Amino acid sequence: MDIVDISSETKIEVLLSRLDYHLGEIEKRAGTETRYFEWATTVLLAVFAVIIALADRTTSLPRPLAIKLVSTLLITIPAVVSSYRILDERKSMVRQAEIVMKIEEYL
C-alpha cells in the first residue's frame, strides 16, 4: 500500500490526531515551565530570607567570606538551572507550535 493510496478521510484523521497530540504537548510544556519558575522563585525567596535574617544580626558571623560564597552559590545555581530548563521547555514549545502550524496548513 502506497502513501498516495490512503484515503483523504484517513489522512485528515491522522492529521487531526497529530494536531491534538502536539497541542497537548504545548500545554504540558507550558505547565512544566510554570513549575520550574515557581520552584526557582521559591528557592530564591528562601535564600534571600536567610540572607536578610543573617544580615540583621548584631554580632558578626564567623567566616564572612565563606558565608558570602555559599549565599552566592545558593542564588546562582537555582537561577542558572531553572533558566536553562525554562529555555529548553520554551524551545520545545516553539517546535511543537511550528508542527501545529504545518498541520493546520495541510488541513
C-alpha angles and dihedrals in degrees: 000000000000123000089241089060093063113109121247091244091056091048090051092048091051092047092048092049090050090047091054091047095051093044088052090050091053090053092046092050091048090053091049091049090052092050091051090050092049091047093050093046092051093049093047093048090050092050092047090050091053092047092050092047091051093045091058093062117118094213121062118250122244114254098011092181092057091048091051090049093050091046091051091050092047089055099038101046098053091042093052095042095048092044090053093048093046091050090048091052090046091053090051091050090052091051090049091049091051090053090048090052091051092049091050089051090054092049 
